[in-house]
């Protein structure tokens, strides 16, 4: 098992743009403007949570042979996309 590469056709354009903008803003924050100045303690808590999340994800991929990082709608099984409620778009 391993990390599956993202398929370009499954990533929406707005997700790609928001990732690019987030990266640019983070670079400007760290390098030039220093808009957010967190203490070392807050940064370490974030690092611990990021590592814990990565460990849990790797564990799930290791023990589950059916782990799937993407969602497939299988019409033959009656799957459908939710378009209403809190999870709808």
C-alpha positions, 0 to 999 in steps of 0.5 A: 500500500502507499499514497495514491497520486491524485488524478488531475481530472478529479480535482476541481479548478477552484480547489487548484486555484485556492491551493495556489492562492493559499500557498502564495499568501503563506509565502508572503506572510512568512517571508515579507509581511509577517501578518501572523506571528504565532509563538513556538508553542502554537507551531509545535502543537500544529506539527504534532497534530499534523504528524498524528494525522499522517500516522493515522492515515498511513495506519488506515492505508496499511491495515485496510486492503480496500482503502480508497483515497478517492470516491467512486460513484457506482450506479450499479450499487445505487450510489448517488451524489447528495445535492441537498442538506449540509453536505450538498453543494 
